[in-house]
Amino acid sequence: MVMTLAKRLAEMGFGLVATGGTARVLERHGMTVEVIHKVGAGYRPNVVDLMKRGEIALVFNTPEDGRARKDSALIRRTAVAQQIPYYLTVDGIQAAIGAIEALLKEEQGATSLQEYHRG
């Protein structure tokens, strides 16, 4: 699932940034990925650095372990402070990517409630 979502982003022209394990999986599937350090590893650059420099447009973060959850809190705070959309769940990520695809296809438009409920 995550692989499919990453491919959709890459196909829309987004660059992908990931930490080691995720980057290796994406690269094995033929995607180009910028590898960065985990926030808590103490090395730079990490995603917080890139967000503060304006190099990140969207954050998709699915933390799994305790250290990742601590990193996630800092990433989330930085995303909010920098006004960067932040998604924590696969469902949220899917919805965001679908919305971006629709915008790029210029499928946006207004539909009245009456149009939804015509019988």
N, CA, C and O atoms as CSV, one atom per row, in Angstrom:
chain,resi,resn,atom,element,x,y,z
A,1,MET,N,N,0.828,-1.193,0.000
A,1,MET,CA,C,0.000,0.000,0.000
A,1,MET,C,C,0.871,1.255,0.000
A,1,MET,O,O,0.674,2.136,-0.836
A,2,VAL,N,N,1.822,1.349,0.915
A,2,VAL,CA,C,2.684,2.528,0.993
A,2,VAL,C,C,3.484,2.668,-0.299
A,2,VAL,O,O,3.727,3.781,-0.766
A,3,MET,N,N,3.892,1.539,-0.872
A,3,MET,CA,C,4.645,1.571,-2.124
A,3,MET,C,C,3.815,2.208,-3.231
A,3,MET,O,O,4.315,3.045,-3.983
A,4,THR,N,N,2.567,1.817,-3.332
A,4,THR,CA,C,1.665,2.371,-4.346
A,4,THR,C,C,1.496,3.871,-4.151
A,4,THR,O,O,1.516,4.632,-5.118
A,5,LEU,N,N,1.331,4.295,-2.910
A,5,LEU,CA,C,1.161,5.718,-2.616
A,5,LEU,C,C,2.414,6.509,-2.987
A,5,LEU,O,O,2.322,7.595,-3.558
A,6,ALA,N,N,3.572,5.963,-2.662
A,6,ALA,CA,C,4.832,6.639,-2.999
A,6,ALA,C,C,4.987,6.757,-4.515
A,6,ALA,O,O,5.430,7.791,-5.016
A,7,LYS,N,N,4.623,5.703,-5.245
A,7,LYS,CA,C,4.709,5.744,-6.710
A,7,LYS,C,C,3.789,6.817,-7.275
A,7,LYS,O,O,4.167,7.537,-8.200
A,8,ARG,N,N,2.589,6.928,-6.726
A,8,ARG,CA,C,1.653,7.955,-7.198
A,8,ARG,C,C,2.234,9.352,-6.990
A,8,ARG,O,O,2.117,10.213,-7.863
A,9,LEU,N,N,2.855,9.575,-5.843
A,9,LEU,CA,C,3.479,10.880,-5.586
A,9,LEU,C,C,4.614,11.148,-6.577
A,9,LEU,O,O,4.715,12.240,-7.135
A,10,ALA,N,N,5.457,10.155,-6.786
A,10,ALA,CA,C,6.576,10.314,-7.715
A,10,ALA,C,C,6.066,10.601,-9.128
A,10,ALA,O,O,6.637,11.426,-9.840
A,11,GLU,N,N,5.000,9.927,-9.528
A,11,GLU,CA,C,4.427,10.147,-10.859
A,11,GLU,C,C,3.875,11.561,-11.018
A,11,GLU,O,O,3.797,12.076,-12.134
A,12,MET,N,N,3.492,12.191,-9.909
A,12,MET,CA,C,3.000,13.571,-9.963
A,12,MET,C,C,4.142,14.585,-9.898
A,12,MET,O,O,3.909,15.792,-9.959
A,13,GLY,N,N,5.371,14.094,-9.776
A,13,GLY,CA,C,6.517,14.991,-9.776
A,13,GLY,C,C,7.073,15.332,-8.406
A,13,GLY,O,O,7.994,16.143,-8.300
A,14,PHE,N,N,6.535,14.732,-7.362
A,14,PHE,CA,C,7.070,14.972,-6.025
A,14,PHE,C,C,8.372,14.204,-5.857
A,14,PHE,O,O,8.490,13.066,-6.313
A,15,GLY,N,N,9.351,14.823,-5.202
A,15,GLY,CA,C,10.546,14.114,-4.798
A,15,GLY,C,C,10.246,13.381,-3.501
A,15,GLY,O,O,9.444,13.848,-2.692
A,16,LEU,N,N,10.878,12.249,-3.302
A,16,LEU,CA,C,10.646,11.457,-2.099
A,16,LEU,C,C,11.854,11.553,-1.178
A,16,LEU,O,O,12.998,11.482,-1.627
A,17,VAL,N,N,11.587,11.714,0.106
A,17,VAL,CA,C,12.618,11.787,1.135
A,17,VAL,C,C,12.249,10.761,2.193
A,17,VAL,O,O,11.100,10.711,2.633
A,18,ALA,N,N,13.206,9.945,2.605
A,18,ALA,CA,C,12.906,8.913,3.601
A,18,ALA,C,C,14.161,8.556,4.386
A,18,ALA,O,O,15.284,8.811,3.951
A,19,THR,N,N,13.941,7.960,5.553
A,19,THR,CA,C,15.062,7.450,6.336
A,19,THR,C,C,15.451,6.070,5.795
A,19,THR,O,O,14.753,5.500,4.956
A,20,GLY,N,N,16.554,5.554,6.282
A,20,GLY,CA,C,17.193,4.355,5.767
A,20,GLY,C,C,16.336,3.199,5.309
A,20,GLY,O,O,16.341,2.858,4.126
A,21,GLY,N,N,15.595,2.585,6.224
A,21,GLY,CA,C,14.823,1.392,5.885
A,21,GLY,C,C,13.770,1.651,4.830
A,21,GLY,O,O,13.633,0.885,3.876
A,22,THR,N,N,13.032,2.719,4.998
A,22,THR,CA,C,11.993,3.065,4.030
A,22,THR,C,C,12.622,3.398,2.682
A,22,THR,O,O,12.115,2.983,1.639
A,23,ALA,N,N,13.713,4.137,2.699
A,23,ALA,CA,C,14.396,4.504,1.453
A,23,ALA,C,C,14.858,3.263,0.698
A,23,ALA,O,O,14.717,3.198,-0.523
A,24,ARG,N,N,15.411,2.274,1.408
A,24,ARG,CA,C,15.877,1.051,0.747
A,24,ARG,C,C,14.727,0.325,0.058
A,24,ARG,O,O,14.877,-0.149,-1.068
A,25,VAL,N,N,13.590,0.237,0.724
A,25,VAL,CA,C,12.426,-0.431,0.131
A,25,VAL,C,C,11.973,0.314,-1.122
A,25,VAL,O,O,11.713,-0.307,-2.153
A,26,LEU,N,N,11.877,1.626,-1.041
A,26,LEU,CA,C,11.451,2.419,-2.197
A,26,LEU,C,C,12.443,2.275,-3.351
A,26,LEU,O,O,12.041,2.137,-4.507
A,27,GLU,N,N,13.731,2.309,-3.038
A,27,GLU,CA,C,14.758,2.168,-4.076
A,27,GLU,C,C,14.712,0.794,-4.730
A,27,GLU,O,O,14.916,0.676,-5.939
A,28,ARG,N,N,14.445,-0.252,-3.938
A,28,ARG,CA,C,14.325,-1.598,-4.504
A,28,ARG,C,C,13.188,-1.679,-5.514
A,28,ARG,O,O,13.200,-2.525,-6.407
A,29,HIS,N,N,12.217,-0.802,-5.367
A,29,HIS,CA,C,11.085,-0.775,-6.294
A,29,HIS,C,C,11.271,0.287,-7.381
A,29,HIS,O,O,10.311,0.700,-8.032
A,30,GLY,N,N,12.515,0.719,-7.565
A,30,GLY,CA,C,12.851,1.587,-8.681
A,30,GLY,C,C,12.606,3.071,-8.491
A,30,GLY,O,O,12.652,3.833,-9.456
A,31,MET,N,N,12.350,3.489,-7.273
A,31,MET,CA,C,12.094,4.907,-7.040
A,31,MET,C,C,13.363,5.629,-6.591
A,31,MET,O,O,14.218,5.053,-5.919
A,32,THR,N,N,13.465,6.881,-6.970
A,32,THR,CA,C,14.572,7.728,-6.536
A,32,THR,C,C,14.181,8.375,-5.216
A,32,THR,O,O,13.116,8.982,-5.100
A,33,VAL,N,N,15.048,8.240,-4.227
A,33,VAL,CA,C,14.747,8.720,-2.882
A,33,VAL,C,C,15.961,9.448,-2.313
A,33,VAL,O,O,17.094,8.986,-2.451
A,34,GLU,N,N,15.715,10.583,-1.678
A,34,GLU,CA,C,16.767,11.262,-0.922
A,34,GLU,C,C,16.768,10.648,0.472
A,34,GLU,O,O,15.757,10.689,1.173
A,35,VAL,N,N,17.894,10.082,0.871
A,35,VAL,CA,C,18.000,9.431,2.177
A,35,VAL,C,C,18.435,10.468,3.211
A,35,VAL,O,O,19.412,11.191,3.014
A,36,ILE,N,N,17.690,10.526,4.316
A,36,ILE,CA,C,18.020,11.443,5.407
A,36,ILE,C,C,18.103,10.659,6.707
A,36,ILE,O,O,17.685,9.504,6.778
A,37,HIS,N,N,18.646,11.298,7.729
A,37,HIS,CA,C,18.796,10.665,9.037
A,37,HIS,C,C,17.502,10.754,9.834
A,37,HIS,O,O,16.694,11.664,9.645
A,38,LYS,N,N,17.325,9.786,10.731
A,38,LYS,CA,C,16.207,9.866,11.673
A,38,LYS,C,C,16.440,11.058,12.597
A,38,LYS,O,O,17.582,11.395,12.910
A,39,VAL,N,N,15.365,11.685,13.026
A,39,VAL,CA,C,15.468,12.872,13.875
A,39,VAL,C,C,16.253,12.567,15.145
A,39,VAL,O,O,17.135,13.339,15.521
A,40,GLY,N,N,15.953,11.470,15.803
A,40,GLY,CA,C,16.579,11.141,17.076
A,40,GLY,C,C,17.984,10.593,16.977
A,40,GLY,O,O,18.616,10.352,18.005
A,41,ALA,N,N,18.502,10.386,15.762
A,41,ALA,CA,C,19.833,9.802,15.599
A,41,ALA,C,C,20.943,10.795,15.923
A,41,ALA,O,O,22.078,10.398,16.189
A,42,GLY,N,N,20.616,12.084,15.903
A,42,GLY,CA,C,21.617,13.089,16.227
A,42,GLY,C,C,22.464,13.531,15.049
A,42,GLY,O,O,23.382,14.333,15.216
A,43,TYR,N,N,22.170,13.021,13.857
A,43,TYR,CA,C,22.907,13.414,12.655
A,43,TYR,C,C,22.051,14.351,11.816
A,43,TYR,O,O,20.831,14.406,11.968
A,44,ARG,N,N,22.708,15.080,10.934
A,44,ARG,CA,C,21.999,16.023,10.069
A,44,ARG,C,C,22.355,15.742,8.621
A,44,ARG,O,O,23.445,15.229,8.367
A,45,PRO,N,N,21.508,16.045,7.672
A,45,PRO,CA,C,20.181,16.641,7.843
A,45,PRO,C,C,19.140,15.586,8.192
A,45,PRO,O,O,19.293,14.406,7.873
A,46,ASN,N,N,18.091,16.032,8.845
A,46,ASN,CA,C,16.930,15.193,9.095
A,46,ASN,C,C,15.707,15.943,8.572
A,46,ASN,O,O,15.827,17.066,8.084
A,47,VAL,N,N,14.553,15.332,8.673
A,47,VAL,CA,C,13.354,15.934,8.088
A,47,VAL,C,C,13.008,17.281,8.721
A,47,VAL,O,O,12.485,18.164,8.041
A,48,VAL,N,N,13.291,17.446,10.006
A,48,VAL,CA,C,13.017,18.729,10.664
A,48,VAL,C,C,13.871,19.831,10.034
A,48,VAL,O,O,13.383,20.936,9.796
A,49,ASP,N,N,15.138,19.534,9.765
A,49,ASP,CA,C,16.011,20.506,9.095
A,49,ASP,C,C,15.437,20.895,7.732
A,49,ASP,O,O,15.378,22.075,7.388
A,50,LEU,N,N,15.019,19.894,6.965
A,50,LEU,CA,C,14.489,20.160,5.625
A,50,LEU,C,C,13.190,20.956,5.682
A,50,LEU,O,O,12.956,21.821,4.839
A,51,MET,N,N,12.348,20.672,6.663
A,51,MET,CA,C,11.098,21.432,6.800
A,51,MET,C,C,11.399,22.892,7.106
A,51,MET,O,O,10.786,23.790,6.530
A,52,LYS,N,N,12.342,23.129,8.013
A,52,LYS,CA,C,12.683,24.506,8.389
A,52,LYS,C,C,13.313,25.276,7.233
A,52,LYS,O,O,13.224,26.503,7.181
A,53,ARG,N,N,13.952,24.558,6.305
A,53,ARG,CA,C,14.558,25.208,5.132
A,53,ARG,C,C,13.567,25.353,3.976
A,53,ARG,O,O,13.923,25.861,2.913
A,54,GLY,N,N,12.333,24.913,4.180
A,54,GLY,CA,C,11.322,25.033,3.136
A,54,GLY,C,C,11.449,24.012,2.023
A,54,GLY,O,O,10.960,24.240,0.916
A,55,GLU,N,N,12.102,22.884,2.299
A,55,GLU,CA,C,12.344,21.872,1.273
A,55,GLU,C,C,11.332,20.732,1.295
A,55,GLU,O,O,11.424,19.809,0.485
A,56,ILE,N,N,10.376,20.784,2.204
A,56,ILE,CA,C,9.366,19.730,2.328
A,56,ILE,C,C,7.990,20.346,2.122
A,56,ILE,O,O,7.651,21.351,2.747
A,57,ALA,N,N,7.193,19.732,1.234
A,57,ALA,CA,C,5.849,20.251,0.946
A,57,ALA,C,C,4.761,19.479,1.679
A,57,ALA,O,O,3.718,20.044,2.009
A,58,LEU,N,N,4.990,18.203,1.935
A,58,LEU,CA,C,4.025,17.330,2.612
A,58,LEU,C,C,4.787,16.384,3.521
A,58,LEU,O,O,5.914,15.996,3.212
A,59,VAL,N,N,4.183,16.013,4.634
A,59,VAL,CA,C,4.803,15.034,5.530
A,59,VAL,C,C,3.841,13.871,5.705
A,59,VAL,O,O,2.704,14.041,6.143
A,60,PHE,N,N,4.324,12.682,5.353
A,60,PHE,CA,C,3.591,11.447,5.602
A,60,PHE,C,C,4.443,10.656,6.578
A,60,PHE,O,O,5.542,10.221,6.234
A,61,ASN,N,N,3.952,10.469,7.778
A,61,ASN,CA,C,4.748,9.847,8.827
A,61,ASN,C,C,3.928,8.758,9.495
A,61,ASN,O,O,2.862,9.029,10.050
A,62,THR,N,N,4.419,7.531,9.444
A,62,THR,CA,C,3.721,6.416,10.083
A,62,THR,C,C,4.666,5.749,11.083
A,62,THR,O,O,5.238,4.701,10.784
A,63,PRO,N,N,4.834,6.343,12.265
A,63,PRO,CA,C,5.777,5.808,13.259
A,63,PRO,C,C,5.314,4.462,13.798
A,63,PRO,O,O,4.119,4.214,13.959
A,64,GLU,N,N,6.293,3.596,14.074
A,64,GLU,CA,C,5.953,2.257,14.538
A,64,GLU,C,C,6.448,1.949,15.945
A,64,GLU,O,O,5.750,1.278,16.705
A,65,ASP,N,N,7.635,2.421,16.309
A,65,ASP,CA,C,8.169,2.066,17.627
A,65,ASP,C,C,8.252,3.296,18.533
A,65,ASP,O,O,7.911,4.405,18.123
A,66,GLY,N,N,8.707,3.085,19.759
A,66,GLY,CA,C,8.766,4.160,20.744
A,66,GLY,C,C,9.637,5.334,20.329
A,66,GLY,O,O,9.235,6.486,20.490
A,67,ARG,N,N,10.825,5.061,19.797
A,67,ARG,CA,C,11.726,6.141,19.356
A,67,ARG,C,C,11.076,6.924,18.216
A,67,ARG,O,O,11.117,8.154,18.189
A,68,ALA,N,N,10.480,6.197,17.281
A,68,ALA,CA,C,9.828,6.854,16.145
A,68,ALA,C,C,8.674,7.724,16.615
A,68,ALA,O,O,8.414,8.775,16.029
A,69,ARG,N,N,7.982,7.303,17.660
A,69,ARG,CA,C,6.865,8.104,18.174
A,69,ARG,C,C,7.372,9.406,18.801
A,69,ARG,O,O,6.730,10.449,18.677
A,70,LYS,N,N,8.524,9.342,19.472
A,70,LYS,CA,C,9.114,10.570,20.029
A,70,LYS,C,C,9.534,11.507,18.900
A,70,LYS,O,O,9.280,12.711,18.953
A,71,ASP,N,N,10.179,10.943,17.878
A,71,ASP,CA,C,10.556,11.743,16.712
A,71,ASP,C,C,9.319,12.342,16.063
A,71,ASP,O,O,9.332,13.491,15.621
A,72,SER,N,N,8.255,11.559,16.009
A,72,SER,CA,C,7.012,11.981,15.364
A,72,SER,C,C,6.445,13.239,16.004
A,72,SER,O,O,5.922,14.106,15.304
A,73,ALA,N,N,6.539,13.350,17.305
A,73,ALA,CA,C,6.016,14.531,17.995
A,73,ALA,C,C,6.757,15.792,17.547
A,73,ALA,O,O,6.132,16.826,17.313
A,74,LEU,N,N,8.073,15.713,17.427
A,74,LEU,CA,C,8.859,16.862,16.968
A,74,LEU,C,C,8.565,17.168,15.496
A,74,LEU,O,O,8.446,18.330,15.107
A,75,ILE,N,N,8.451,16.132,14.699
A,75,ILE,CA,C,8.131,16.320,13.279
A,75,ILE,C,C,6.769,16.987,13.137
A,75,ILE,O,O,6.602,17.916,12.346
A,76,ARG,N,N,5.805,16.510,13.901
A,76,ARG,CA,C,4.442,17.071,13.847
A,76,ARG,C,C,4.435,18.542,14.274
A,76,ARG,O,O,3.821,19.376,13.608
A,77,ARG,N,N,5.113,18.861,15.377
A,77,ARG,CA,C,5.179,20.258,15.844
A,77,ARG,C,C,5.828,21.161,14.795
A,77,ARG,O,O,5.366,22.275,14.548
A,78,THR,N,N,6.895,20.670,14.188
A,78,THR,CA,C,7.578,21.466,13.161
A,78,THR,C,C,6.687,21.652,11.941
A,78,THR,O,O,6.634,22.742,11.372
A,79,ALA,N,N,5.993,20.602,11.535
A,79,ALA,CA,C,5.083,20.708,10.387
A,79,ALA,C,C,4.010,21.760,10.648
A,79,ALA,O,O,3.710,22.574,9.775
A,80,VAL,N,N,3.437,21.744,11.837
A,80,VAL,CA,C,2.409,22.734,12.182
A,80,VAL,C,C,3.011,24.140,12.169
A,80,VAL,O,O,2.424,25.062,11.603
A,81,ALA,N,N,4.169,24.303,12.785
A,81,ALA,CA,C,4.815,25.625,12.850
A,81,ALA,C,C,5.177,26.153,11.461
A,81,ALA,O,O,5.127,27.359,11.220
A,82,GLN,N,N,5.542,25.249,10.551
A,82,GLN,CA,C,5.943,25.639,9.196
A,82,GLN,C,C,4.763,25.615,8.213
A,82,GLN,O,O,4.930,25.889,7.024
A,83,GLN,N,N,3.579,25.286,8.720
A,83,GLN,CA,C,2.357,25.199,7.907
A,83,GLN,C,C,2.496,24.187,6.766
A,83,GLN,O,O,2.145,24.464,5.620
A,84,ILE,N,N,3.016,23.017,7.112
A,84,ILE,CA,C,3.191,21.930,6.157
A,84,ILE,C,C,2.143,20.866,6.471
A,84,ILE,O,O,2.043,20.432,7.618
A,85,PRO,N,N,1.363,20.438,5.487
A,85,PRO,CA,C,0.378,19.381,5.740
A,85,PRO,C,C,1.069,18.122,6.274
A,85,PRO,O,O,2.115,17.713,5.770
A,86,TYR,N,N,0.462,17.513,7.307
A,86,TYR,CA,C,1.052,16.366,7.998
A,86,TYR,C,C,0.004,15.265,8.067
A,86,TYR,O,O,-1.119,15.501,8.513
A,87,TYR,N,N,0.364,14.073,7.631
A,87,TYR,CA,C,-0.564,12.943,7.639
A,87,TYR,C,C,0.065,11.793,8.411
A,87,TYR,O,O,1.239,11.469,8.236
A,88,LEU,N,N,-0.745,11.188,9.266
A,88,LEU,CA,C,-0.250,10.156,10.174
A,88,LEU,C,C,-0.766,8.762,9.825
A,88,LEU,O,O,-0.156,7.762,10.203
A,89,THR,N,N,-1.885,8.691,9.106
A,89,THR,CA,C,-2.480,7.391,8.796
A,89,THR,C,C,-2.456,7.134,7.293
A,89,THR,O,O,-2.418,8.066,6.491
A,90,VAL,N,N,-2.477,5.868,6.931
A,90,VAL,CA,C,-2.513,5.499,5.518
A,90,VAL,C,C,-3.793,6.023,4.874
A,90,VAL,O,O,-3.760,6.480,3.731
A,91,ASP,N,N,-4.921,5.964,5.586
A,91,ASP,CA,C,-6.171,6.499,5.040
A,91,ASP,C,C,-6.055,7.992,4.753
A,91,ASP,O,O,-6.514,8.466,3.714
A,92,GLY,N,N,-5.445,8.727,5.669
A,92,GLY,CA,C,-5.245,10.160,5.464
A,92,GLY,C,C,-4.332,10.439,4.282
A,92,GLY,O,O,-4.572,11.358,3.499
A,93,ILE,N,N,-3.285,9.635,4.162
A,93,ILE,CA,C,-2.350,9.782,3.051
A,93,ILE,C,C,-3.063,9.515,1.726
A,93,ILE,O,O,-2.890,10.261,0.762
A,94,GLN,N,N,-3.868,8.445,1.682
A,94,GLN,CA,C,-4.624,8.129,0.462
A,94,GLN,C,C,-5.541,9.283,0.071
A,94,GLN,O,O,-5.604,9.658,-1.099
A,95,ALA,N,N,-6.241,9.836,1.031
A,95,ALA,CA,C,-7.160,10.942,0.754
A,95,ALA,C,C,-6.397,12.158,0.225
A,95,ALA,O,O,-6.835,12.802,-0.729
A,96,ALA,N,N,-5.272,12.467,0.837
A,96,ALA,CA,C,-4.476,13.622,0.406
A,96,ALA,C,C,-3.962,13.434,-1.019
A,96,ALA,O,O,-4.029,14.354,-1.834
A,97,ILE,N,N,-3.454,12.253,-1.314
A,97,ILE,CA,C,-2.933,11.995,-2.658
A,97,ILE,C,C,-4.062,12.058,-3.685
A,97,ILE,O,O,-3.883,12.609,-4.772
A,98,GLY,N,N,-5.217,11.500,-3.348
A,98,GLY,CA,C,-6.367,11.586,-4.250
A,98,GLY,C,C,-6.767,13.027,-4.526
A,98,GLY,O,O,-7.093,13.381,-5.659
A,99,ALA,N,N,-6.741,13.854,-3.491
A,99,ALA,CA,C,-7.087,15.271,-3.655
A,99,ALA,C,C,-6.060,15.990,-4.530
A,99,ALA,O,O,-6.424,16.806,-5.376
A,100,ILE,N,N,-4.792,15.689,-4.326
A,100,ILE,CA,C,-3.738,16.311,-5.142
A,100,ILE,C,C,-3.895,15.891,-6.600
A,100,ILE,O,O,-3.774,16.717,-7.504
A,101,GLU,N,N,-4.165,14.600,-6.829
A,101,GLU,CA,C,-4.367,14.123,-8.200
A,101,GLU,C,C,-5.543,14.840,-8.860
A,101,GLU,O,O,-5.458,15.237,-10.022
A,102,ALA,N,N,-6.629,15.003,-8.125
A,102,ALA,CA,C,-7.803,15.695,-8.669
A,102,ALA,C,C,-7.474,17.147,-9.003
A,102,ALA,O,O,-7.888,17.655,-10.045
A,103,LEU,N,N,-6.735,17.811,-8.127
A,103,LEU,CA,C,-6.344,19.200,-8.392
A,103,LEU,C,C,-5.471,19.308,-9.635
A,103,LEU,O,O,-5.637,20.221,-10.444
A,104,LEU,N,N,-4.548,18.375,-9.780
A,104,LEU,CA,C,-3.666,18.408,-10.941
A,104,LEU,C,C,-4.422,18.124,-12.236
A,104,LEU,O,O,-4.034,18.598,-13.303
A,105,LYS,N,N,-5.494,17.353,-12.139
A,105,LYS,CA,C,-6.330,17.063,-13.312
A,105,LYS,C,C,-7.402,18.129,-13.505
A,105,LYS,O,O,-8.192,18.054,-14.446
A,106,GLU,N,N,-7.431,19.102,-12.633
A,106,GLU,CA,C,-8.405,20.189,-12.654
A,106,GLU,C,C,-9.836,19.678,-12.575
A,106,GLU,O,O,-10.729,20.173,-13.262
A,107,GLU,N,N,-10.035,18.681,-11.725
A,107,GLU,CA,C,-11.367,18.132,-11.532
A,107,GLU,C,C,-12.122,18.820,-10.403
A,107,GLU,O,O,-13.236,18.417,-10.069
A,108,GLN,N,N,-11.533,19.846,-9.816
A,108,GLN,CA,C,-12.209,20.502,-8.724
A,108,GLN,C,C,-13.392,21.295,-9.259
A,108,GLN,O,O,-13.403,21.730,-10.411
A,109,GLY,N,N,-14.345,21.466,-8.432
A,109,GLY,CA,C,-15.531,22.234,-8.774
A,109,GLY,C,C,-16.498,22.145,-7.618
A,109,GLY,O,O,-16.337,21.325,-6.714
A,110,ALA,N,N,-17.482,22.976,-7.655
A,110,ALA,CA,C,-18.465,22.985,-6.570
A,110,ALA,C,C,-19.692,22.197,-6.994
A,110,ALA,O,O,-20.153,22.299,-8.131
A,111,THR,N,N,-20.210,21.414,-6.068
A,111,THR,CA,C,-21.451,20.681,-6.275
A,111,THR,C,C,-22.382,21.047,-5.139
A,111,THR,O,O,-22.017,20.952,-3.967
A,112,SER,N,N,-23.575,21.460,-5.487
A,112,SER,CA,C,-24.529,21.847,-4.446
A,112,SER,C,C,-25.079,20.608,-3.756
A,112,SER,O,O,-25.048,19.513,-4.317
A,113,LEU,N,N,-25.579,20.779,-2.544
A,113,LEU,CA,C,-26.203,19.671,-1.821
A,113,LEU,C,C,-27.385,19.117,-2.603
A,113,LEU,O,O,-27.625,17.910,-2.595
A,114,GLN,N,N,-28.116,19.984,-3.271
A,114,GLN,CA,C,-29.266,19.546,-4.050
A,114,GLN,C,C,-28.839,18.586,-5.170
A,114,GLN,O,O,-29.548,17.627,-5.476
A,115,GLU,N,N,-27.686,18.851,-5.774
A,115,GLU,CA,C,-27.201,17.963,-6.833
A,115,GLU,C,C,-26.856,16.580,-6.288
A,115,GLU,O,O,-27.040,15.576,-6.976
A,116,TYR,N,N,-26.358,16.528,-5.060
A,116,TYR,CA,C,-26.047,15.244,-4.445
A,116,TYR,C,C,-27.309,14.465,-4.100
A,116,TYR,O,O,-27.286,13.234,-4.089
A,117,HIS,N,N,-28.387,15.144,-3.823
A,117,HIS,CA,C,-29.591,14.491,-3.296
A,117,HIS,C,C,-30.774,14.530,-4.255
A,117,HIS,O,O,-31.920,14.435,-3.817
A,118,ARG,N,N,-30.524,14.666,-5.525
A,118,ARG,CA,C,-31.617,14.606,-6.502
A,118,ARG,C,C,-32.131,13.184,-6.574
A,118,ARG,O,O,-31.361,12.223,-6.546
A,119,GLY,N,N,-33.404,13.069,-6.666
A,119,GLY,CA,C,-33.995,11.736,-6.667
A,119,GLY,C,C,-34.530,11.374,-7.935
A,119,GLY,O,O,-35.063,10.275,-8.090
